[in-house]
Amino acid sequence: MDYININKKLWDKRTAIHYKSKFYNVTSFLKGKDSLNAIELALLGDIKGKDILHLQCHFGMDSISLARHGAQVTGVDFSEKAIEKANYLNKQLNTHVTFIQSDIYQLSNILEDKFDIIFTSYGVLGWLPDMNKWAHVIQHFLKPKGTLVLVEFHPIIWMYSNDFNKIAYNYMNDGPIVEDLEGTYTDADKHIQEKSVSWNHGLSEVINPLIKSGMQILDFQEYNYSPYDCFENTLKIAEQKFQIKNLENRFPMVYSIKAQKNRY
């Protein structure tokens, strides 16, 4: 199954909708709004002068935000349309992010640089089938003592049906999940119908490959909220903090990992 091209078609279509959506609020972003959340800002710390590789960057808002904080940033995404929009924003804002269109598993074929930090966040790992290969990518592109900052939706979230009324999927990786999707998380009513291929990855499936590839886990956290209102049946509990109605505080919605490369 050619999951890359199936998912590229989906994300190429989603990009046009996302760019115009209230969810991403590009208008405010162009006026200076930071797209990064408190979780990742705390983990990143002072990044002025740091070389950062941003994996699965979508259309580049977080990459540009990292650059606004003083980093030299390279953003990577497999969607041609997303990279086109990223380059457009980059030019509009006169920032100097380098954007590359590539499947991250193939990135070493076209990128030779090494980085102080690799950053990736929110809804990224489920589009990748092999966490061992992903961890190898992380290890390959980090400088010695470089760090990974991962912020991701918790795998418990992906066990539920879209309305959170029942357990519909396995926590562990049980192979590809092939679905026919309608709409998108920014605009559920938009007319977009495309097939998707994704995978669920339990925490051990993410953490152990990092350790085995030569990474030391410096920090692991779980959060009982999402900073994004991107799920059905949500309840706002504070500014940029959302939980699922009737399931408040029952399970974590986001987790984060900060890891350091030990091997040279």
C-alpha positions, -999 to 999 in steps of 0.1 A, spaced: 0 0 0 14 34 -11 6 52 22 29 81 13 10 92 -18 -24 84 -2 -16 107 27 1 134 5 -32 137 -15 -51 142 18 -27 168 32 -24 187 -1 -61 191 1 -62 199 38 -35 226 34 -57 249 14 -85 246 40 -62 249 70 -45 280 57 -78 299 56 -92 285 88 -100 302 121 -81 274 138 -47 284 123 -56 322 122 -30 331 97 -41 368 98 -31 371 135 1 351 128 11 376 101 6 404 126 31 387 151 11 361 170 33 332 183 20 299 171 39 279 198 23 268 230 34 270 266 43 233 267 68 234 239 82 268 248 91 256 283 108 225 269 127 244 242 140 271 265 163 298 251 168 289 214 185 320 202 213 310 178 203 273 179 201 253 147 166 236 147 152 209 124 114 210 125 100 177 113 65 174 98 61 212 99 28 214 78 27 249 63 54 263 85 39 285 112 57 269 141 90 268 120 86 306 115 77 311 152 109 293 161 128 316 138 111 346 155 126 334 188 161 336 173 168 301 159 181 291 125 154 267 113 149 241 87 113 229 83 104 196 65 70 183 53 60 158 27 32 179 12 41 200 -18 11 224 -11 21 228 25 57 237 16 44 262 -10 24 279 17 53 278 41 76 295 16 49 321 9 46 330 46 84 330 50 86 356 22 57 376 35 73 379 69 109 382 57 120 354 79 148 331 68 135 296 74 147 269 49 118 247 39 122 212 23 96 189 8 105 154 18 92 123 35 113 123 67 125 87 62 142 99 29 155 132 44 191 120 48 193 116 10 189 154 5 200 170 37 235 168 52 233 193 81 233 184 118 212 203 144 212 214 180 175 206 184 149 185 165 114 197 172 81 179 162 46 183 176 9 175 177 -5 148 154 28 138 138 37 103 147 5 86 137 14 92 100 46 72 104 46 34 103 80 26 119 92 42 151 126 25 149 132 43 116 119 76 130 143 73 160 172 67 136 162 99 118 163 118 151 197 103 161 212 109 126 204 146 124 213 156 159 247 170 168 264 153 198 245 163 229 217 177 207 181 174 219 148 162 207 117 180 218 85 160 210 50 172 220 23 148 208 -13 138 214 -15 110 239 -21 75 224 -51 71 247 -68 97 226 -66 76 194 -83 47 211 -116 65 211 -142 70 184 -144 105 170 -173 114 194 -154 98 224 -184 76 232 -166 43 229 -132 26 225 -128 19 188 -91 13 182 -62 -6 199 -37 13 221 -9 -8 206 2 -7 170 -20 -32 152 -10 -23 117 -22 4 94 -56 21 100 -72 29 66 -101 53 67 -122 74 44 -122 108 60 -147 136 55 -139 172 65 -108 180 86 -101 190 122 -102 227 114 -135 226 95 -155 194 100 -182 206 75 -158 213 46 -164 191 16 -132 171 15 -133 133 12 -100 114 10 -85 81 22 -59 82 50 -35 56 63 -23 60 99 -9 40 128 -14 41 166 19 41 186 18 33 224 43 51 246 67 23 248 68 21 210 80 57 209 103 58 239 122 25 235 134 31 199 148 65 211 167 48 239 180 20 217 192 45 191 214 62 216 191 89 231 188 96 269 153 106 280 158 138 300 121 146 306 88 129 301 55 146 310 17 139 305 -9 167 304 -46 164 311 -56 188 284 -50 197 248 -39 233 239 -60 229 207 -97 226 203 -94 200 176 -115 171 189 -153 165 191 -172 172 224 -146 194 240 -149 216 271 -127 247 276 -113 246 311 -89 276 307 -73 296 280 -58 272 254 -68 242 275 -95 218 263 -107 185 277 -134 160 266 -168 166 280 -178 140 307 -143 126 306 -125 155 323 -93 146 341 -98 109 333 -68 105 311 -39 125 296 -45 142 262 -9 152 254 26 140 264 61 154 259 95 139 256 128 157 258 158 135 249 195 140 244 218 123 219 246 105 237 264 87 209 288 105 187 
